[in-house]
Amino acid sequence: MAQGLLEDDTRWEATLAETAASYSARRLCKLFVKLLHFCSVGNAFNLWLKFRNSLSEDFLHQAQVRLPEIQLDYCDEFYNRALIDIENRLILTGGKNLQSYQVRVCLKSSYLWRQIKALQLTTNMRVKLNEDGVMEKFSQNLLTLGHRKVPADSTGHIKINNICSLVNTLDDLITSVFPNLIDNFCNHDWLCERAILAPINSIVRAINRDMLDSFPGMIKMFKSINANMDPLDNVKFPLEFLNSLDISNLPAPVLALKVECPVILLRNITPPKLFNGTRLVVNRMSKNIIDATIITGCGEGEDVLIPKVTLTTSGREAPYVFRRIQFPLRIAFAMSMNKSQGQTLSVAEMHLKESLEAK
């Protein structure tokens, strides 16, 4: 309990307390909604009772400004207005009211899913609209490569010199993508437009570890909380085993961060600003809250609070189901090719030391 590794509302209470002490009521309200929607809150009513004054502070202040001659205090009127604000945010986030927020809604589990037809994109609209000959040629070369139409030599290898330049070492690759990193890392516009891509997650993690070690500042470590969904699995999959698992679509069991380092969000939180794939830069870190600035998408430049959330594996990620509580973030100097889909990058270079065969 002292290390905060037991799964109960103590963690969410500490998260709200940290935020209430340092941030505005508006940001506290947004965080409260995130906890209700994404975390396994056991007793939301008790959390509301403990933090209702902080959550209602803006409404009290607004009334005090309108009526400066009257001494006002917290009362049901301000609490009700805060609850209405919270419910409105909940509905915008997940289509649920305060009474039903615990119900998980998934499109694929809906009867509507059988009627949905998946469409495939066939035209690179960015290239077509820009009418850029160089971009069009590069796009066609990539399609030719992806469709395996590039002729191979007698050993089965292909040449890609015509669509890229080659470097000899990982250090050269890092320097090429992030030149003068120490001088430029505070420039968010510079940072958001570049990344190293790799075909497999083990390479991505290795590159991110190396770059984080060379990045200025002190590393702060955040341990996850893991638990089997079925208590009978505790014998087959003990906690020590769950704590060692680093699965691609889940946050790391131990997340290492530094202030100003780039990170990528692993879950939709409040689309369209905070969605799976949004990149951010870390501003401040505490035990239960990450204060970060969005550097991509329509929320670019906005400061947000990221809490630890409860994430559950699916059948695609692991042959068994377990739950992990962790910040839904990963370091984003490097990312997998799959994760890079939808990203806008001016400087993107690939680490192809490992074979791409059958990937």
C-alpha positions as CSV (number, residue, x, y, z in Angstrom):
1,M,0.0,0.0,0.0
2,A,2.8,2.4,0.9
3,Q,4.3,2.0,-2.6
4,G,0.9,2.5,-4.2
5,L,0.9,-0.9,-5.9
6,L,-2.4,-2.2,-4.5
7,E,-5.4,-1.8,-6.8
8,D,-8.1,0.3,-5.1
9,D,-9.4,3.9,-5.1
10,T,-6.5,5.1,-3.0
11,R,-4.6,5.6,-6.3
12,W,-7.3,7.6,-7.9
13,E,-7.7,9.7,-4.7
14,A,-4.0,10.4,-4.7
15,T,-4.2,11.3,-8.4
16,L,-7.0,13.9,-7.8
17,A,-5.2,15.2,-4.7
18,E,-2.0,15.9,-6.6
19,T,-4.0,17.7,-9.3
20,A,-6.1,19.7,-6.9
21,A,-3.0,21.0,-5.2
22,S,-1.3,22.3,-8.4
23,Y,-3.9,22.9,-11.1
24,S,-7.2,24.7,-11.8
25,A,-10.6,23.3,-11.1
26,R,-11.2,23.1,-14.9
27,R,-8.3,20.7,-15.4
28,L,-9.3,18.8,-12.3
29,C,-12.8,18.3,-13.7
30,K,-11.3,17.0,-17.0
31,L,-9.1,14.6,-15.1
32,F,-12.1,13.4,-13.0
33,V,-13.9,12.5,-16.2
34,K,-10.9,10.6,-17.5
35,L,-10.7,8.6,-14.3
36,L,-14.4,7.7,-14.5
37,H,-14.3,6.7,-18.1
38,F,-10.9,4.9,-18.4
39,C,-10.1,3.6,-14.9
40,S,-11.7,1.0,-12.6
41,V,-13.0,3.5,-10.1
42,G,-14.6,1.5,-7.3
43,N,-16.6,4.2,-5.6
44,A,-17.0,7.3,-7.7
45,F,-19.5,8.9,-5.2
46,N,-16.9,8.8,-2.4
47,L,-14.3,10.5,-4.7
48,W,-16.9,13.1,-5.5
49,L,-17.6,13.8,-1.8
50,K,-13.9,14.2,-1.1
51,F,-13.1,16.6,-4.0
52,R,-16.5,18.3,-4.7
53,N,-15.2,21.6,-3.2
54,S,-12.2,21.6,-5.6
55,L,-14.3,20.5,-8.5
56,S,-16.9,23.3,-7.8
57,E,-14.3,26.0,-7.2
58,D,-14.8,27.8,-10.6
59,F,-18.5,28.1,-10.1
60,L,-18.1,29.6,-6.6
61,H,-15.5,32.0,-8.0
62,Q,-17.8,33.1,-10.8
63,A,-20.6,33.8,-8.4
64,Q,-18.3,35.7,-6.1
65,V,-17.2,37.9,-9.0
66,R,-20.9,38.7,-9.8
67,L,-21.8,39.3,-6.2
68,P,-18.7,40.8,-4.5
69,E,-20.7,42.3,-1.6
70,I,-21.9,38.8,-0.5
71,Q,-19.8,36.2,1.3
72,L,-20.5,33.0,-0.5
73,D,-19.5,29.4,0.4
74,Y,-19.8,26.0,-1.2
75,C,-23.4,24.8,-1.4
76,D,-25.7,22.5,-3.4
77,E,-26.1,25.0,-6.2
78,F,-22.4,25.0,-7.0
79,Y,-22.1,21.2,-6.5
80,N,-25.0,20.7,-8.9
81,R,-23.5,22.9,-11.5
82,A,-20.2,21.0,-11.2
83,L,-22.0,17.7,-11.6
84,I,-23.8,18.9,-14.7
85,D,-20.4,20.0,-16.2
86,I,-18.9,16.6,-15.3
87,E,-21.8,14.7,-16.9
88,N,-21.7,16.8,-20.1
89,R,-18.0,16.0,-20.4
90,L,-18.7,12.3,-19.8
91,I,-21.3,12.2,-22.5
92,L,-18.9,13.9,-25.0
93,T,-16.2,11.5,-24.0
94,G,-18.1,8.2,-24.1
95,G,-21.7,8.8,-24.6
96,K,-22.5,7.9,-21.0
97,N,-24.1,9.7,-18.1
98,L,-23.1,9.5,-14.5
99,Q,-25.3,6.6,-13.8
100,S,-24.0,4.4,-16.6
101,Y,-20.4,5.3,-17.1
102,Q,-19.2,1.9,-15.9
103,V,-20.8,0.2,-18.9
104,R,-18.2,-0.5,-21.5
105,V,-19.3,0.3,-25.0
106,C,-17.5,-1.3,-28.0
107,L,-18.5,-0.9,-31.7
108,K,-17.3,-4.4,-32.6
109,S,-19.6,-5.9,-30.0
110,S,-22.6,-4.1,-31.4
111,Y,-25.1,-5.8,-33.8
112,L,-24.3,-2.9,-36.1
113,W,-20.8,-4.2,-36.7
114,R,-22.1,-7.0,-39.0
115,Q,-23.5,-4.3,-41.3
116,I,-20.3,-2.2,-41.6
117,K,-18.1,-2.5,-44.6
118,A,-14.4,-1.7,-44.3
119,L,-13.1,0.5,-47.1
120,Q,-9.5,0.7,-48.3
121,L,-7.7,3.9,-49.3
122,T,-6.5,3.8,-52.9
123,T,-5.3,7.3,-53.7
124,N,-2.6,9.4,-51.9
125,M,-4.6,12.6,-51.7
126,R,-1.7,14.6,-50.2
127,V,0.4,13.9,-53.2
128,K,-2.4,14.4,-55.7
129,L,-3.5,17.8,-54.3
130,N,0.0,19.2,-54.0
131,E,0.9,18.2,-57.6
132,D,4.5,17.6,-56.5
133,G,6.4,15.5,-59.0
134,V,9.1,14.5,-56.5
135,M,6.5,13.4,-53.9
136,E,4.5,11.5,-56.6
137,K,7.6,9.6,-57.7
138,F,8.6,8.8,-54.1
139,S,5.0,7.6,-53.4
140,Q,5.1,5.3,-56.5
141,N,8.4,3.9,-55.5
142,L,7.1,3.0,-52.1
143,L,4.0,1.3,-53.6
144,T,6.2,-0.6,-56.0
145,L,8.3,-1.7,-53.0
146,G,5.3,-2.6,-50.9
147,H,3.7,-4.7,-53.7
148,R,7.0,-6.6,-54.1
149,K,7.4,-5.5,-57.7
150,V,11.1,-4.4,-57.3
151,P,13.3,-7.0,-59.0
152,A,15.5,-9.1,-56.8
153,D,19.0,-10.3,-57.4
154,S,20.1,-14.0,-57.4
155,T,20.3,-14.0,-53.6
156,G,16.7,-12.6,-53.2
157,H,17.8,-9.1,-52.1
158,I,16.6,-5.9,-53.6
159,K,18.2,-2.5,-54.0
160,I,16.5,0.6,-52.4
161,N,19.2,3.2,-53.1
162,N,16.8,4.9,-55.6
163,I,14.3,5.8,-52.9
164,C,16.5,6.5,-49.9
165,S,20.1,7.2,-48.7
166,L,21.9,4.7,-46.5
167,V,23.9,5.1,-43.3
168,N,26.3,2.6,-41.8
169,T,25.6,2.7,-38.0
170,L,22.7,3.4,-35.6
171,D,24.6,6.5,-34.3
172,D,24.7,7.9,-37.9
173,L,21.0,7.2,-38.2
174,I,20.2,9.0,-34.9
175,T,22.4,12.0,-35.9
176,S,20.7,12.2,-39.3
177,V,17.2,12.3,-37.8
178,F,18.0,14.3,-34.6
179,P,21.0,16.6,-35.5
180,N,22.1,18.7,-32.5
181,L,19.5,17.2,-30.3
182,I,20.8,19.0,-27.1
183,D,20.3,22.4,-28.8
184,N,16.9,21.6,-30.4
185,F,14.9,19.4,-28.1
186,C,13.0,22.3,-26.5
187,N,11.8,23.3,-30.0
188,H,8.5,21.4,-30.2
189,D,8.0,22.2,-33.9
190,W,11.4,20.7,-34.7
191,L,10.8,17.6,-32.5
192,C,7.3,16.7,-33.8
193,E,8.3,16.5,-37.4
194,R,10.9,13.7,-37.0
195,A,11.1,10.1,-35.9
196,I,13.0,6.9,-36.5
197,L,10.9,4.0,-37.8
198,A,11.6,0.3,-37.3
199,P,9.9,-2.9,-38.3
200,I,9.7,-4.6,-34.9
201,N,9.0,-3.3,-31.4
202,S,12.2,-4.7,-29.8
203,I,14.3,-2.4,-32.0
204,V,12.0,0.5,-31.3
205,R,12.4,0.0,-27.5
206,A,16.2,-0.4,-27.8
207,I,16.5,2.9,-29.8
208,N,14.2,4.7,-27.4
209,R,16.2,3.5,-24.4
210,D,19.5,4.6,-25.9
211,M,18.2,8.0,-26.8
212,L,16.5,8.6,-23.4
213,D,19.9,7.8,-21.8
214,S,21.6,10.5,-23.8
215,F,18.8,13.0,-23.4
216,P,19.4,15.7,-20.8
217,G,17.7,15.5,-17.4
218,M,17.0,12.9,-14.7
219,I,15.1,9.7,-15.4
220,K,11.9,9.0,-13.4
221,M,10.6,5.5,-13.3
222,F,6.9,4.5,-13.0
223,K,6.0,0.9,-12.2
224,S,2.7,-0.6,-13.4
225,I,0.2,-2.5,-11.4
226,N,-0.8,-5.9,-13.0
227,A,-3.4,-8.4,-12.1
228,N,-5.0,-11.5,-13.7
229,M,-8.7,-11.0,-14.6
230,D,-9.4,-14.6,-13.4
231,P,-8.0,-15.4,-9.9
232,L,-7.4,-19.0,-11.0
233,D,-4.7,-17.8,-13.4
234,N,-2.6,-16.6,-10.5
235,V,-0.9,-20.0,-10.3
236,K,-0.2,-20.2,-14.0
237,F,0.7,-16.5,-14.4
238,P,2.1,-15.1,-11.2
239,L,2.5,-11.3,-10.7
240,E,6.3,-11.6,-11.3
241,F,5.6,-12.9,-14.8
242,L,2.9,-10.3,-15.5
243,N,5.3,-7.5,-14.3
244,S,7.9,-8.7,-16.9
245,L,5.6,-8.6,-19.9
246,D,6.2,-5.8,-22.4
247,I,3.4,-6.1,-25.0
248,S,3.3,-3.7,-27.9
249,N,-0.2,-2.3,-27.4
250,L,0.2,-1.8,-23.7
251,P,2.4,0.7,-21.8
252,A,5.6,-0.7,-20.5
253,P,5.6,-2.5,-17.1
254,V,8.2,0.1,-16.0
255,L,7.9,3.4,-17.8
256,A,11.1,5.6,-17.9
257,L,10.6,9.3,-18.7
258,K,12.4,12.6,-18.6
259,V,11.1,16.2,-18.7
260,E,10.9,17.4,-22.3
261,C,11.1,13.9,-23.8
262,P,8.6,13.1,-26.6
263,V,6.0,10.5,-25.9
264,I,3.1,8.9,-27.9
265,L,-0.4,8.2,-26.5
266,L,-1.5,4.5,-26.7
267,R,-5.2,5.0,-26.1
268,N,-8.1,7.3,-27.1
269,I,-8.8,9.6,-24.1
270,T,-10.6,12.7,-25.4
271,P,-10.6,12.7,-29.2
272,P,-9.9,14.5,-31.4
273,K,-7.2,16.1,-29.3
274,L,-6.0,13.1,-27.3
275,F,-6.3,9.9,-29.3
276,N,-4.2,6.8,-30.0
277,G,-1.1,8.1,-31.8
278,T,-1.1,11.7,-30.4
279,R,2.4,12.8,-29.6
280,L,3.2,15.0,-26.6
281,V,6.2,16.4,-24.7
282,V,6.5,15.8,-21.0
283,N,6.4,19.0,-18.9
284,R,6.1,17.8,-15.3
285,M,5.8,14.4,-13.6
286,S,4.3,13.3,-10.3
287,K,3.4,9.9,-8.9
288,N,0.0,9.7,-10.5
289,I,-0.1,12.6,-13.1
290,I,1.9,13.5,-16.2
291,D,1.6,17.1,-17.3
292,A,2.3,17.3,-21.0
293,T,2.0,19.5,-24.1
294,I,0.4,18.2,-27.3
295,I,2.7,18.6,-30.3
296,T,0.6,17.0,-33.0
297,G,-3.0,17.3,-34.3
298,C,-5.7,19.8,-33.6
299,G,-4.8,20.2,-29.9
300,E,-1.2,21.2,-30.7
301,G,0.2,23.5,-28.1
302,E,-2.4,22.6,-25.4
303,D,-1.3,21.5,-22.0
304,V,-3.1,18.4,-20.7
305,L,-3.0,16.0,-17.7
306,I,-2.5,12.3,-18.4
307,P,-3.5,10.0,-15.5
308,K,-2.7,6.3,-15.1
309,V,-5.5,4.3,-16.6
310,T,-6.6,0.7,-16.5
311,L,-5.9,-1.3,-19.6
312,T,-6.8,-4.9,-20.4
313,T,-5.2,-7.2,-22.9
314,S,-7.2,-8.7,-25.8
315,G,-6.9,-12.1,-27.4
316,R,-4.6,-10.6,-30.1
317,E,-2.1,-9.2,-27.6
318,A,-1.7,-12.2,-25.3
319,P,-3.2,-15.8,-25.0
320,Y,-4.6,-14.8,-21.6
321,V,-6.3,-11.7,-20.2
322,F,-4.8,-9.5,-17.5
323,R,-5.2,-5.9,-16.4
324,R,-2.5,-3.3,-16.2
325,I,-2.6,0.2,-14.6
326,Q,-0.1,2.5,-16.0
327,F,0.3,5.8,-17.9
328,P,-0.8,5.1,-21.5
329,L,2.4,6.4,-22.9
330,R,5.6,5.3,-24.6
331,I,8.8,7.2,-25.6
332,A,8.5,8.4,-29.2
333,F,12.0,9.1,-30.5
334,A,11.5,5.9,-32.5
335,M,8.2,4.1,-33.3
336,S,7.1,1.0,-35.2
337,M,6.1,1.3,-38.8
338,N,2.7,0.3,-37.9
339,K,2.4,3.0,-35.2
340,S,3.7,5.6,-37.7
341,Q,0.6,5.3,-39.9
342,G,-1.4,8.5,-39.7
343,Q,1.7,10.5,-38.5
344,T,2.9,13.6,-40.4
345,L,6.7,13.5,-40.5
346,S,9.1,15.7,-42.5
347,V,12.1,13.6,-41.4
348,A,11.5,9.9,-41.1
349,E,14.3,7.3,-41.5
350,M,14.1,3.6,-41.1
351,H,16.2,1.1,-39.1
352,L,16.4,-2.0,-41.4
353,K,19.1,-4.0,-39.7
354,E,16.5,-6.8,-39.2
355,S,15.1,-8.5,-42.2
356,L,11.6,-7.4,-43.3
357,E,10.7,-10.8,-44.7
358,A,7.2,-11.9,-43.7
359,K,6.7,-8.8,-41.5
